[in-house]
């Protein structure tokens, strides 16, 4: 029987394999895909550690809301993942297949509701994966006060796969031009004897 963490780990491992193949094939998107590959690997490890702590009964208590506002962060100069909602979804059909498996996992795994109720910090791991794969997070993953908010509108993806052009129609076949006719005003008299 697959546990919750091993089931998610298998989905994310296959997603990472597809990402590696797409990054090798489409060098234009390789930098962003390498970042996503590492992000997904870290997310799988974090989820597995959190799940093991839940199984052992050693979960840390979830933090409450901050009493003071967060200080302004200095922007890091390291490369970051694209922010567009579902940017990876449009790159390859195999990525969409893995996204469909992840969506099915979120919707049907019997242990997930109990785990998310006990460890709401798992939502911080799963929500970014939903965003990458153009999945609307289920209500289990909603933040407090987020239920009334609408999902972000779909925008055109920033990274587009090359478009295939339709073949051009063949050039028209030239019609043979008829031989020029003699002018009707002048008719040579070929049969007369002179």
C-alpha positions as CSV (number, residue, x, y, z in Angstrom):
1,X,0.0,0.0,0.0
2,X,1.3,3.4,-0.9
3,X,1.5,6.0,1.8
4,X,0.6,9.6,1.2
5,X,4.2,10.7,0.9
6,X,5.3,7.8,-1.4
7,X,2.4,8.4,-3.7
8,X,3.2,12.1,-4.0
9,X,6.9,11.3,-4.3
10,X,6.2,9.0,-7.3
11,X,4.2,11.7,-9.1
12,X,6.8,14.3,-8.5
13,X,9.7,12.0,-9.5
14,X,8.0,11.3,-12.8
15,X,7.3,15.1,-13.2
16,X,11.0,15.8,-12.6
17,X,12.0,13.2,-15.3
18,X,9.7,14.8,-17.8
19,X,11.1,18.3,-16.9
20,X,14.6,17.0,-17.5
21,X,13.7,15.6,-20.9
22,X,11.9,18.8,-21.9
23,X,14.8,21.0,-20.7
24,X,17.2,18.9,-22.8
25,X,14.9,19.1,-25.9
26,X,14.0,22.8,-25.6
27,X,17.1,24.7,-24.6
28,X,15.3,28.0,-24.7
29,X,13.4,27.2,-21.5
30,X,16.2,25.2,-19.9
31,X,17.1,27.7,-17.2
32,X,13.6,28.0,-15.9
33,X,13.0,24.3,-16.1
34,X,16.2,23.5,-14.1
35,X,15.0,25.9,-11.4
36,X,11.6,24.1,-11.4
37,X,13.3,20.7,-11.3
38,X,15.2,21.7,-8.1
39,X,12.1,23.3,-6.5
40,X,10.0,20.2,-7.1
41,X,12.7,18.0,-5.6
42,X,12.9,20.1,-2.5
43,X,9.1,20.2,-2.2
44,X,9.0,16.4,-2.3
45,X,11.6,16.1,0.4
46,X,9.9,18.7,2.6
47,X,6.5,16.9,2.2
48,X,8.0,13.5,3.1
49,X,9.7,14.9,6.2
50,X,6.5,16.6,7.3
51,X,4.5,13.4,6.7
52,X,7.0,11.3,8.7
53,X,6.7,13.8,11.6
54,X,2.9,13.5,11.4
55,X,3.2,9.7,11.5
56,X,5.5,9.8,14.5
57,X,3.4,12.4,16.3
58,X,6.2,15.0,16.4
59,X,4.6,17.7,14.3
60,X,5.6,21.3,15.1
61,X,2.7,23.5,16.1
62,X,1.5,25.7,13.2
63,X,2.4,29.4,13.6
64,X,-0.4,31.8,14.1
65,X,-0.7,35.1,12.2
66,X,2.1,37.6,12.7
67,X,1.6,40.3,15.3
68,X,3.8,42.8,13.4
69,X,3.9,43.3,9.7
70,X,6.8,41.6,7.8
71,X,9.8,43.8,7.1
72,X,10.4,44.7,3.5
73,X,12.6,42.1,1.9
74,X,15.6,42.8,-0.2
75,X,15.2,41.2,-3.6
76,X,17.6,38.4,-4.1
77,X,19.8,38.5,-7.2
78,X,19.5,34.7,-7.7
79,X,17.4,33.4,-10.5
80,X,13.7,32.9,-9.7
81,X,10.9,30.8,-11.1
82,X,8.5,32.5,-13.5
83,X,5.5,33.9,-11.6
84,X,2.9,33.4,-14.3
85,X,0.1,31.0,-13.2
86,X,0.5,27.7,-14.9
87,X,3.6,28.6,-17.0
88,X,4.9,25.0,-17.0
89,X,1.5,23.6,-18.1
90,X,1.9,24.9,-21.7
91,X,5.4,23.4,-22.4
92,X,4.7,19.8,-23.0
93,X,1.8,17.2,-23.0
94,X,3.7,14.9,-20.6
95,X,3.9,17.8,-18.1
96,X,0.1,18.1,-18.4
97,X,-0.2,14.4,-17.8
98,X,1.8,14.6,-14.5
99,X,-0.3,17.6,-13.6
100,X,-3.4,15.6,-14.1
101,X,-2.0,12.8,-11.8
102,X,-1.2,15.5,-9.2
103,X,-4.7,16.9,-9.4
104,X,-6.2,13.4,-9.0
105,X,-4.0,12.8,-6.0
106,X,-5.3,16.0,-4.4
107,X,-8.9,15.2,-5.1
108,X,-9.0,11.5,-4.2
109,X,-6.3,10.4,-1.7
110,X,-8.1,9.3,1.4
111,X,-5.4,10.3,3.9
112,X,-4.9,13.9,2.6
113,X,-7.8,15.6,4.4
114,X,-6.7,14.3,7.8
115,X,-3.0,15.1,7.1
116,X,-3.8,18.7,6.0
117,X,-6.1,19.2,9.1
118,X,-3.2,18.1,11.4
119,X,-0.4,19.8,9.4
120,X,-1.7,22.9,7.6
121,X,1.9,23.9,6.8
122,X,1.8,21.2,4.1
123,X,-0.3,23.7,2.1
124,X,2.8,25.9,1.7
125,X,4.3,22.9,-0.2
126,X,1.4,21.9,-2.3
127,X,0.0,25.3,-3.3
128,X,3.0,26.4,-5.4
129,X,2.9,23.0,-7.2
130,X,-0.7,23.7,-8.1
131,X,0.3,27.1,-9.4
132,X,3.1,25.6,-11.6
133,X,0.7,23.1,-13.1
134,X,-2.3,25.3,-13.6
135,X,-4.4,23.4,-11.0
136,X,-7.1,25.2,-9.0
137,X,-6.2,24.2,-5.4
138,X,-9.0,22.2,-3.7
139,X,-10.7,23.8,-0.7
140,X,-8.5,21.8,1.6
141,X,-5.5,23.9,0.6
142,X,-7.3,27.3,0.9
143,X,-5.7,29.8,3.2
144,X,-7.9,31.3,5.9
145,X,-9.9,34.2,4.3
146,X,-9.1,32.9,0.8
147,X,-12.4,31.1,0.3
148,X,-14.1,34.3,-0.9
149,X,-11.3,35.3,-3.3
150,X,-11.6,34.4,-6.9
151,X,-8.8,32.4,-8.6
152,X,-6.4,34.5,-10.7
153,X,-7.4,35.0,-14.3
154,X,-5.7,32.9,-16.8
155,X,-3.1,34.9,-18.8
156,X,-1.2,34.0,-21.9
157,X,1.8,31.9,-21.0
158,X,5.1,33.8,-21.1
159,X,7.0,30.8,-22.5
160,X,5.4,29.6,-25.7
161,X,6.1,26.5,-27.6
162,X,7.0,27.1,-31.2
163,X,4.0,27.3,-33.4
164,X,3.7,25.0,-36.3
165,X,2.8,26.8,-39.5
166,X,0.2,25.4,-41.8
167,X,1.6,24.2,-45.1
168,X,1.3,26.8,-47.8
169,X,-1.2,26.0,-50.6
170,X,0.5,25.0,-53.8
171,X,0.9,27.8,-56.4
172,X,-1.9,28.0,-58.9
173,X,-1.3,26.0,-62.1
174,X,-0.8,28.4,-65.0
175,X,-3.5,28.1,-67.6
176,X,-2.2,27.8,-71.2
177,X,-2.8,31.0,-73.1
178,X,-4.7,30.5,-76.4
179,X,-2.9,31.3,-79.6
180,X,-3.5,34.8,-80.8
181,X,-6.3,35.1,-83.3
182,X,-6.0,37.2,-86.5
183,X,-7.7,40.4,-86.4
184,X,-11.3,40.1,-87.8
185,X,-10.8,43.2,-90.0
186,X,-8.1,41.7,-92.1
187,X,-8.7,38.4,-93.8
188,X,-6.0,37.4,-96.2
189,X,-7.2,35.9,-99.4
190,X,-5.3,32.7,-99.8
191,X,-7.4,31.1,-102.5
192,X,-7.4,33.8,-105.1
193,X,-5.2,33.5,-108.1
194,X,-3.3,36.5,-109.2
